[in-house]
Amino acid sequence: MKPDLFSITMYPTVSLNKEDILGHILDVFESNEKFAPTHWGNSEMVRVEYNRNEILEKVTSEHKVAEIYLHRDKTVKYTGSFEVNWSPRSFLKFDFHKSMPPKMWSAFFELSDRIAEIVKPCYGVTHIFWPSSYPWNTERERLHMWMDICSYPVPVRYLPNGPLGIGARTYFSSHVLEMFGEGLLLNSPGVVSELNWGGICIDILNRPLETDNDTLLDSWLSVMKYLESAQVMAIPSFDEDRMGVSFCPNAAWKDFLKDE
């Protein structure tokens, strides 16, 4: 069985509009020839040949670009974007094509760590998505689908509802870390790391690249159950057509929204 998708989603806590910080982001991709961008744009519809100097000039000197899109049309293929000016809605997302060779999977997680070190996400999820069943027909299929949706926390779900859950690798810092509590996160099941930029990272498994989907799901459920007590993660409601999940905010996120 081969994955369907590899994704990195993060909610940065810093602005990326300064030359040194933006340059570091571009360095992360350029430093591995298999991740070097081939094209870029300032919107979803624009795609021109990648030019580092042009990006830096338009963002830091001309101040004409609010969002950067990076693409790669060679192995490893990906497309993604991030906002350069910080706001509470700032979002970074990169989707990597399922054709990524297994020998690059560990480098994919290293790339995620390096991005996180720069953007310092209050919440971020990096995940490998395996084929799932729609509609679900068994309890395991329902849980697998829930795990997948939690591992892809796009703004339309995250901003009103809070963290949906965890993925293969999950980052916490800032106000989201405070909601869970440092002590709770550090004692979580899985593999927990304190990061040099002040965040905390939880891996579901010690070797997420060397496991089957059932083992991944069992470990995911264990960590999710443990974190429930913080009343931070969004409360799921499973659709009657067995095709999806909707969410509502938990107690801690409701309080956060009141204070915004």
Contacts in CASP RR format, 6 or more apart in sequence:
PFRMAT RR
TARGET T0000
AUTHOR 0000-0000-0000
METHOD contacts of the structure
MODEL  1
MKPDLFSITMYPTVSLNKEDILGHILDVFESNEKFAPTHWGNSEMVRVEY
NRNEILEKVTSEHKVAEIYLHRDKTVKYTGSFEVNWSPRSFLKFDFHKSM
PPKMWSAFFELSDRIAEIVKPCYGVTHIFWPSSYPWNTERERLHMWMDIC
SYPVPVRYLPNGPLGIGARTYFSSHVLEMFGEGLLLNSPGVVSELNWGGI
CIDILNRPLETDNDTLLDSWLSVMKYLESAQVMAIPSFDEDRMGVSFCPN
AAWKDFLKDE
1 130 0 8 1.000
1 131 0 8 1.000
1 213 0 8 1.000
2 98 0 8 1.000
2 131 0 8 1.000
3 98 0 8 1.000
3 100 0 8 1.000
3 128 0 8 1.000
3 129 0 8 1.000
3 130 0 8 1.000
4 98 0 8 1.000
4 129 0 8 1.000
4 130 0 8 1.000
4 131 0 8 1.000
4 132 0 8 1.000
5 95 0 8 1.000
5 96 0 8 1.000
5 97 0 8 1.000
5 98 0 8 1.000
5 128 0 8 1.000
5 129 0 8 1.000
6 95 0 8 1.000
6 96 0 8 1.000
6 97 0 8 1.000
6 98 0 8 1.000
6 100 0 8 1.000
6 105 0 8 1.000
6 108 0 8 1.000
6 127 0 8 1.000
6 128 0 8 1.000
6 129 0 8 1.000
7 93 0 8 1.000
7 94 0 8 1.000
7 95 0 8 1.000
7 96 0 8 1.000
7 125 0 8 1.000
7 126 0 8 1.000
7 127 0 8 1.000
7 129 0 8 1.000
7 151 0 8 1.000
7 152 0 8 1.000
8 92 0 8 1.000
8 93 0 8 1.000
8 94 0 8 1.000
8 96 0 8 1.000
8 111 0 8 1.000
8 112 0 8 1.000
8 115 0 8 1.000
8 125 0 8 1.000
8 126 0 8 1.000
9 91 0 8 1.000
9 92 0 8 1.000
9 93 0 8 1.000
9 124 0 8 1.000
9 125 0 8 1.000
9 126 0 8 1.000
9 152 0 8 1.000
9 153 0 8 1.000
9 154 0 8 1.000
10 91 0 8 1.000
10 92 0 8 1.000
10 93 0 8 1.000
10 115 0 8 1.000
10 116 0 8 1.000
10 119 0 8 1.000
10 121 0 8 1.000
10 123 0 8 1.000
10 124 0 8 1.000
10 125 0 8 1.000
10 171 0 8 1.000
11 90 0 8 1.000
11 91 0 8 1.000
11 92 0 8 1.000
11 121 0 8 1.000
11 122 0 8 1.000
11 123 0 8 1.000
11 124 0 8 1.000
11 158 0 8 1.000
12 82 0 8 1.000
12 83 0 8 1.000
12 86 0 8 1.000
12 90 0 8 1.000
12 91 0 8 1.000
12 92 0 8 1.000
12 119 0 8 1.000
12 120 0 8 1.000
12 121 0 8 1.000
13 86 0 8 1.000
13 119 0 8 1.000
13 120 0 8 1.000
13 121 0 8 1.000
13 122 0 8 1.000
13 173 0 8 1.000
13 174 0 8 1.000
14 21 0 8 1.000
14 86 0 8 1.000
14 118 0 8 1.000
14 119 0 8 1.000
14 120 0 8 1.000
15 21 0 8 1.000
15 84 0 8 1.000
15 85 0 8 1.000
15 86 0 8 1.000
16 22 0 8 1.000
16 25 0 8 1.000
16 68 0 8 1.000
16 82 0 8 1.000
16 83 0 8 1.000
16 84 0 8 1.000
16 85 0 8 1.000
16 86 0 8 1.000
16 118 0 8 1.000
16 119 0 8 1.000
17 59 0 8 1.000
17 60 0 8 1.000
17 63 0 8 1.000
17 84 0 8 1.000
17 85 0 8 1.000
18 60 0 8 1.000
19 56 0 8 1.000
19 60 0 8 1.000
21 118 0 8 1.000
22 55 0 8 1.000
22 56 0 8 1.000
22 59 0 8 1.000
22 60 0 8 1.000
22 68 0 8 1.000
22 84 0 8 1.000
23 52 0 8 1.000
23 56 0 8 1.000
24 118 0 8 1.000
25 82 0 8 1.000
25 115 0 8 1.000
25 118 0 8 1.000
25 119 0 8 1.000
26 37 0 8 1.000
26 52 0 8 1.000
26 55 0 8 1.000
26 56 0 8 1.000
28 35 0 8 1.000
28 111 0 8 1.000
28 114 0 8 1.000
28 115 0 8 1.000
28 118 0 8 1.000
29 35 0 8 1.000
29 36 0 8 1.000
29 37 0 8 1.000
29 70 0 8 1.000
29 111 0 8 1.000
30 36 0 8 1.000
30 37 0 8 1.000
30 52 0 8 1.000
32 107 0 8 1.000
32 111 0 8 1.000
34 75 0 8 1.000
34 76 0 8 1.000
34 104 0 8 1.000
34 107 0 8 1.000
35 72 0 8 1.000
35 76 0 8 1.000
35 78 0 8 1.000
35 107 0 8 1.000
35 111 0 8 1.000
36 50 0 8 1.000
36 72 0 8 1.000
37 50 0 8 1.000
37 70 0 8 1.000
37 71 0 8 1.000
37 72 0 8 1.000
38 49 0 8 1.000
38 50 0 8 1.000
38 71 0 8 1.000
38 72 0 8 1.000
38 73 0 8 1.000
38 74 0 8 1.000
39 47 0 8 1.000
39 48 0 8 1.000
39 49 0 8 1.000
39 50 0 8 1.000
39 70 0 8 1.000
39 71 0 8 1.000
39 72 0 8 1.000
39 73 0 8 1.000
40 47 0 8 1.000
40 48 0 8 1.000
40 49 0 8 1.000
40 50 0 8 1.000
40 51 0 8 1.000
40 54 0 8 1.000
40 55 0 8 1.000
40 68 0 8 1.000
40 69 0 8 1.000
40 70 0 8 1.000
40 71 0 8 1.000
41 47 0 8 1.000
41 48 0 8 1.000
41 68 0 8 1.000
41 69 0 8 1.000
41 70 0 8 1.000
42 58 0 8 1.000
42 64 0 8 1.000
42 65 0 8 1.000
42 66 0 8 1.000
42 67 0 8 1.000
42 68 0 8 1.000
42 69 0 8 1.000
43 67 0 8 1.000
43 69 0 8 1.000
44 69 0 8 1.000
44 81 0 8 1.000
46 69 0 8 1.000
47 69 0 8 1.000
47 71 0 8 1.000
50 70 0 8 1.000
55 65 0 8 1.000
55 68 0 8 1.000
58 64 0 8 1.000
58 65 0 8 1.000
59 65 0 8 1.000
59 68 0 8 1.000
59 84 0 8 1.000
65 84 0 8 1.000
66 83 0 8 1.000
66 84 0 8 1.000
66 85 0 8 1.000
67 81 0 8 1.000
67 82 0 8 1.000
67 83 0 8 1.000
67 84 0 8 1.000
68 81 0 8 1.000
68 82 0 8 1.000
68 84 0 8 1.000
69 79 0 8 1.000
69 80 0 8 1.000
69 81 0 8 1.000
70 78 0 8 1.000
70 79 0 8 1.000
70 80 0 8 1.000
70 81 0 8 1.000
70 94 0 8 1.000
71 78 0 8 1.000
71 79 0 8 1.000
71 80 0 8 1.000
72 78 0 8 1.000
72 79 0 8 1.000
75 99 0 8 1.000
75 100 0 8 1.000
75 101 0 8 1.000
76 96 0 8 1.000
76 97 0 8 1.000
76 99 0 8 1.000
76 100 0 8 1.000
76 101 0 8 1.000
76 104 0 8 1.000
76 108 0 8 1.000
77 96 0 8 1.000
77 97 0 8 1.000
77 99 0 8 1.000
77 100 0 8 1.000
78 94 0 8 1.000
78 95 0 8 1.000
78 96 0 8 1.000
78 97 0 8 1.000
79 94 0 8 1.000
79 95 0 8 1.000
80 93 0 8 1.000
80 94 0 8 1.000
80 95 0 8 1.000
81 92 0 8 1.000
81 93 0 8 1.000
81 94 0 8 1.000
82 90 0 8 1.000
82 91 0 8 1.000
82 92 0 8 1.000
82 93 0 8 1.000
82 119 0 8 1.000
83 90 0 8 1.000
83 91 0 8 1.000
83 92 0 8 1.000
88 260 0 8 1.000
89 155 0 8 1.000
89 159 0 8 1.000
91 154 0 8 1.000
91 155 0 8 1.000
92 115 0 8 1.000
92 119 0 8 1.000
92 121 0 8 1.000
93 154 0 8 1.000
96 108 0 8 1.000
100 108 0 8 1.000
102 209 0 8 1.000
105 128 0 8 1.000
105 209 0 8 1.000
106 209 0 8 1.000
108 126 0 8 1.000
109 126 0 8 1.000
109 169 0 8 1.000
109 208 0 8 1.000
109 209 0 8 1.000
112 126 0 8 1.000
112 169 0 8 1.000
113 201 0 8 1.000
116 124 0 8 1.000
116 171 0 8 1.000
116 195 0 8 1.000
116 197 0 8 1.000
116 201 0 8 1.000
117 195 0 8 1.000
117 196 0 8 1.000
117 197 0 8 1.000
120 173 0 8 1.000
120 174 0 8 1.000
120 197 0 8 1.000
120 198 0 8 1.000
120 199 0 8 1.000
121 171 0 8 1.000
121 173 0 8 1.000
122 172 0 8 1.000
122 173 0 8 1.000
122 174 0 8 1.000
122 175 0 8 1.000
122 176 0 8 1.000
122 177 0 8 1.000
123 153 0 8 1.000
123 158 0 8 1.000
123 162 0 8 1.000
123 163 0 8 1.000
123 170 0 8 1.000
123 171 0 8 1.000
123 172 0 8 1.000
123 176 0 8 1.000
124 153 0 8 1.000
124 170 0 8 1.000
124 171 0 8 1.000
124 172 0 8 1.000
125 150 0 8 1.000
125 151 0 8 1.000
125 152 0 8 1.000
125 153 0 8 1.000
125 165 0 8 1.000
125 166 0 8 1.000
125 167 0 8 1.000
125 169 0 8 1.000
125 170 0 8 1.000
125 171 0 8 1.000
126 167 0 8 1.000
126 168 0 8 1.000
126 169 0 8 1.000
126 170 0 8 1.000
126 171 0 8 1.000
127 148 0 8 1.000
127 151 0 8 1.000
127 152 0 8 1.000
127 167 0 8 1.000
127 168 0 8 1.000
127 169 0 8 1.000
128 168 0 8 1.000
128 208 0 8 1.000
128 209 0 8 1.000
129 148 0 8 1.000
129 151 0 8 1.000
129 152 0 8 1.000
130 144 0 8 1.000
130 213 0 8 1.000
130 216 0 8 1.000
132 141 0 8 1.000
132 144 0 8 1.000
132 145 0 8 1.000
132 148 0 8 1.000
133 141 0 8 1.000
133 144 0 8 1.000
133 145 0 8 1.000
134 145 0 8 1.000
134 242 0 8 1.000
134 243 0 8 1.000
134 244 0 8 1.000
135 241 0 8 1.000
135 242 0 8 1.000
135 243 0 8 1.000
136 142 0 8 1.000
136 144 0 8 1.000
136 145 0 8 1.000
136 242 0 8 1.000
137 242 0 8 1.000
140 214 0 8 1.000
140 217 0 8 1.000
142 238 0 8 1.000
142 242 0 8 1.000
143 217 0 8 1.000
143 221 0 8 1.000
144 213 0 8 1.000
144 217 0 8 1.000
145 244 0 8 1.000
145 245 0 8 1.000
146 236 0 8 1.000
146 238 0 8 1.000
146 245 0 8 1.000
147 167 0 8 1.000
147 216 0 8 1.000
147 217 0 8 1.000
147 220 0 8 1.000
149 157 0 8 1.000
149 164 0 8 1.000
149 244 0 8 1.000
149 245 0 8 1.000
150 164 0 8 1.000
150 165 0 8 1.000
150 166 0 8 1.000
150 167 0 8 1.000
150 224 0 8 1.000
151 165 0 8 1.000
151 166 0 8 1.000
151 167 0 8 1.000
151 168 0 8 1.000
153 162 0 8 1.000
153 163 0 8 1.000
153 164 0 8 1.000
153 165 0 8 1.000
157 164 0 8 1.000
157 234 0 8 1.000
157 247 0 8 1.000
158 164 0 8 1.000
160 249 0 8 1.000
160 257 0 8 1.000
161 234 0 8 1.000
161 247 0 8 1.000
161 248 0 8 1.000
161 249 0 8 1.000
161 253 0 8 1.000
162 232 0 8 1.000
162 233 0 8 1.000
162 234 0 8 1.000
162 247 0 8 1.000
162 249 0 8 1.000
162 250 0 8 1.000
162 253 0 8 1.000
162 256 0 8 1.000
163 176 0 8 1.000
163 232 0 8 1.000
163 233 0 8 1.000
163 234 0 8 1.000
163 253 0 8 1.000
164 233 0 8 1.000
164 234 0 8 1.000
164 236 0 8 1.000
164 247 0 8 1.000
165 224 0 8 1.000
165 227 0 8 1.000
165 233 0 8 1.000
165 234 0 8 1.000
166 202 0 8 1.000
166 204 0 8 1.000
166 220 0 8 1.000
166 223 0 8 1.000
166 224 0 8 1.000
166 227 0 8 1.000
167 204 0 8 1.000
167 220 0 8 1.000
168 203 0 8 1.000
168 204 0 8 1.000
168 205 0 8 1.000
168 208 0 8 1.000
168 216 0 8 1.000
169 201 0 8 1.000
169 202 0 8 1.000
169 203 0 8 1.000
169 204 0 8 1.000
169 208 0 8 1.000
170 201 0 8 1.000
170 202 0 8 1.000
171 195 0 8 1.000
171 199 0 8 1.000
171 200 0 8 1.000
171 201 0 8 1.000
172 180 0 8 1.000
172 185 0 8 1.000
172 199 0 8 1.000
172 200 0 8 1.000
172 201 0 8 1.000
172 202 0 8 1.000
173 197 0 8 1.000
173 198 0 8 1.000
173 199 0 8 1.000
173 200 0 8 1.000
175 256 0 8 1.000
176 232 0 8 1.000
177 185 0 8 1.000
177 199 0 8 1.000
177 200 0 8 1.000
179 230 0 8 1.000
179 232 0 8 1.000
179 252 0 8 1.000
179 253 0 8 1.000
179 256 0 8 1.000
180 227 0 8 1.000
180 230 0 8 1.000
180 232 0 8 1.000
181 230 0 8 1.000
182 200 0 8 1.000
184 227 0 8 1.000
184 229 0 8 1.000
184 230 0 8 1.000
185 192 0 8 1.000
185 200 0 8 1.000
185 202 0 8 1.000
186 192 0 8 1.000
186 194 0 8 1.000
186 200 0 8 1.000
188 202 0 8 1.000
188 223 0 8 1.000
188 226 0 8 1.000
188 227 0 8 1.000
189 219 0 8 1.000
189 222 0 8 1.000
189 223 0 8 1.000
189 226 0 8 1.000
190 202 0 8 1.000
190 203 0 8 1.000
190 204 0 8 1.000
190 205 0 8 1.000
190 206 0 8 1.000
190 219 0 8 1.000
190 222 0 8 1.000
190 223 0 8 1.000
191 202 0 8 1.000
191 203 0 8 1.000
191 204 0 8 1.000
191 205 0 8 1.000
191 206 0 8 1.000
192 200 0 8 1.000
192 201 0 8 1.000
192 202 0 8 1.000
192 203 0 8 1.000
193 200 0 8 1.000
193 201 0 8 1.000
193 202 0 8 1.000
193 203 0 8 1.000
194 200 0 8 1.000
195 201 0 8 1.000
202 223 0 8 1.000
204 216 0 8 1.000
204 219 0 8 1.000
204 220 0 8 1.000
204 223 0 8 1.000
205 211 0 8 1.000
205 215 0 8 1.000
205 216 0 8 1.000
205 219 0 8 1.000
208 216 0 8 1.000
224 233 0 8 1.000
227 233 0 8 1.000
230 252 0 8 1.000
231 250 0 8 1.000
231 251 0 8 1.000
231 252 0 8 1.000
232 250 0 8 1.000
232 252 0 8 1.000
232 253 0 8 1.000
233 250 0 8 1.000
234 247 0 8 1.000
234 248 0 8 1.000
234 249 0 8 1.000
234 250 0 8 1.000
234 253 0 8 1.000
235 247 0 8 1.000
235 248 0 8 1.000
235 249 0 8 1.000
235 250 0 8 1.000
236 245 0 8 1.000
236 246 0 8 1.000
236 247 0 8 1.000
237 245 0 8 1.000
237 246 0 8 1.000
237 247 0 8 1.000
237 248 0 8 1.000
238 244 0 8 1.000
238 245 0 8 1.000
239 245 0 8 1.000
239 246 0 8 1.000
249 257 0 8 1.000
END
